[in-house]
Amino acid sequence: MNWINSVQPSFSVAFGITTPIYGSANGTITNTRIIDVTTPRPKTEVSSIEDAIIYFVWNVSNTGTYVETIESLNVTRGNGHGIITSSKSNNKVAWNAYDMV
């Protein structure tokens, strides 16, 4: 089965050249919150849940929250954390993420 084409991931993390290890099938924003607008760097919080596929694990659920800080007109910094679970095996993986765009 070519699961990459059947899922059509909106986001993927790849190893090697052509095989993604994670593909998001669909996701939903579950909560947004304004944390701070009084400082020069406004902060927002965004929580989401998504159905995804992990290579060799198959179907998983990914729940997470990011805090985004607007550093300037063109720069946003974020950090997040969450849990990926597999309904098939009941295994759980905690994750932390950091980015700047």
Secondary structure, DSSP 4 states (H G I P E B T S, - for coil): --HHHHH--SSEEEETTTEEEEEEEEEEEEEEEEEE-SSSS-EEEEEEEEEEEETTTEEEEEEEEEEEEEEETTEEEEEEEEEEE-TTT--EEEEEEEEE-
